[in-house]
Amino acid sequence: MDRPGDFRVNAVQRILERVGRATVGAVAEFGYAASLLGEAVFWLVMGRQRGQPVRLAAIVAQAVEIGINAVPIITTLSATIGVMLAIQGIYTLRTFGAETRVTVGIALSSVREFSPLITGILVAGRSGSALAARLGTMRINQEIDSLTVMGISPVRFLVTPALVAMTVMVPLLTLWADLVALFAAGLYVSADLEISLAAYTDEVINLLKVNDLMHGLSKAAIFAVLVTLVGVLNGSSVTGGAEGVGRMTTRSVVQAISAIIVTDMIFAFAVTR
Amino acid sequence: MSRAAIQIERLNTHYGDRQVLKDVSLEVQPGEILAVMGGSGSGKSTLLNHLLGLLRPSSGRVRILGTDVHSAGFAELQRLRTKIGVAFQGGALMSSLSVGENIALPLREHTDLDETTIGIVTRMKLEVVSLSGFEHLMPAELSGGMIKRAAFARAIAMDPRVLFCDEPSAGLDPVVAASIDNLILRLRDAMGMSIVVVTHDLESTFKIADRICVLDQGEVLALDSVEAIRQSPNVRIQNLLNRRTEDAEIDPDAYLRRLMGPNR
């Protein structure tokens, strides 16, 4: 009965079926993410009227966890990035004998690109994964169900505070990362090129426009929403116990970082046209 | 309109293609304790999840205190949910909140009581489940029996009219299990709650239940008083009551087919 042709048809069918399923799954996830964002914003705006306000205390607790506790690592890494940019910039420009122009590169690339990117990636690794793991564990322990049956919207109680805290804290962290990166780069530049830190600072202030700063900060806000949604999405679809939590946490970090990098490119392309 | 606290009419549910509940109908009267029994995979947990409105049925209706759980609007469902309490199998206490905060959670979210009153109510509920003095501990610091009792305290925090208990005595030693049985009886007697207990613990069922509903492969096999269930001539019920295993299948061909896997 089985002819060689049948196998090929079966294999093609199977591949098509898998591609189809994956596509439907991806579209469904996008839809879920969009409705989740809508619901989270709905509770933020309408919660008080519906008798379920979003608690400030919950937002502050999340903000401390996501923002304040990340300051040391953000400081360390953005300082490192600043120095790295200075080293590479001076090395590259020396070939043209133009190393004094290094400040342009450092100022624009760190404010527009590196600070939001490194902050986004760090927050994805620290807080996005934590969010996914927390929600995943709550789901398998039936804590989410218990909120629902108590008449407490899990989105309002768990997602909205995290979303608000992220959207406020990630741009603030990015602003801090800007300052630290520029300062650290300045220290290196002034030592290497023997110009004063004051002259460097002066040049940076002259070079940077509000537009550059806003470019970086708006990206940071978008990254914040992406990291939250990816974390919540993966956390809330955990099945299969502790192993499932681990798998979805990993997935959330990989997806969040990928989303950040792709969005970064699209945003830069759209805004600089 | 019927005065039953819970009415289930012809409930059919599916997981994918597999039918889990088949035409389940039953009623629970005010102040009644109904035990839902059945082996693993009989559909007990699925039934409970539908009663709680966590899953949508393929067809059929569930009414609790006159509200249709699956077609009610947001506000109506919200009002209903303040009148029902649920003690989940694993407790399902918020692990980030202390025991006291867990019990205070529904009060904080649904009432305008001030903190002093909430504190008093919380300690009263802990008193009821003999956990007074434990309100500052985190759920992770409690034993299994204490978690179950704390979950009861949270379930009754809002003085519900209907209480659902999922496997209240599973995994507990006999003494703690008996104390939970007594607690369920006390709650019914003191507050006139309607209580649905999903369990496979025979001893506790016979002690607390007014009526027993035996589920078997998604169907209501029997729904009757404790005494009638005990006397039932049905073999499957007797197997369940006497902890006998089902007769082994004497069909070597079917057995071999299963061993060979589905692709042959």
HADDOCK unambig.tbl for C-alpha pairs under 7 A between the chains (distance, minus, plus):
assign (segid A and resid 52 and name CA) (segid B and resid 109 and name CA) 6.93 0.50 0.50
assign (segid A and resid 141 and name CA) (segid B and resid 90 and name CA) 6.94 0.50 0.50
assign (segid A and resid 141 and name CA) (segid B and resid 92 and name CA) 5.66 0.50 0.50
assign (segid A and resid 142 and name CA) (segid B and resid 92 and name CA) 5.28 0.50 0.50
assign (segid A and resid 143 and name CA) (segid B and resid 92 and name CA) 4.67 0.50 0.50
assign (segid A and resid 143 and name CA) (segid B and resid 93 and name CA) 6.30 0.50 0.50
assign (segid A and resid 143 and name CA) (segid B and resid 94 and name CA) 6.05 0.50 0.50
assign (segid A and resid 146 and name CA) (segid B and resid 92 and name CA) 6.38 0.50 0.50
assign (segid A and resid 149 and name CA) (segid B and resid 52 and name CA) 6.53 0.50 0.50
assign (segid A and resid 149 and name CA) (segid B and resid 81 and name CA) 6.09 0.50 0.50
assign (segid A and resid 150 and name CA) (segid B and resid 81 and name CA) 5.81 0.50 0.50
assign (segid A and resid 150 and name CA) (segid B and resid 82 and name CA) 6.53 0.50 0.50
assign (segid A and resid 150 and name CA) (segid B and resid 106 and name CA) 6.55 0.50 0.50
assign (segid A and resid 151 and name CA) (segid B and resid 78 and name CA) 5.47 0.50 0.50
assign (segid A and resid 151 and name CA) (segid B and resid 81 and name CA) 5.31 0.50 0.50
assign (segid A and resid 151 and name CA) (segid B and resid 82 and name CA) 6.61 0.50 0.50
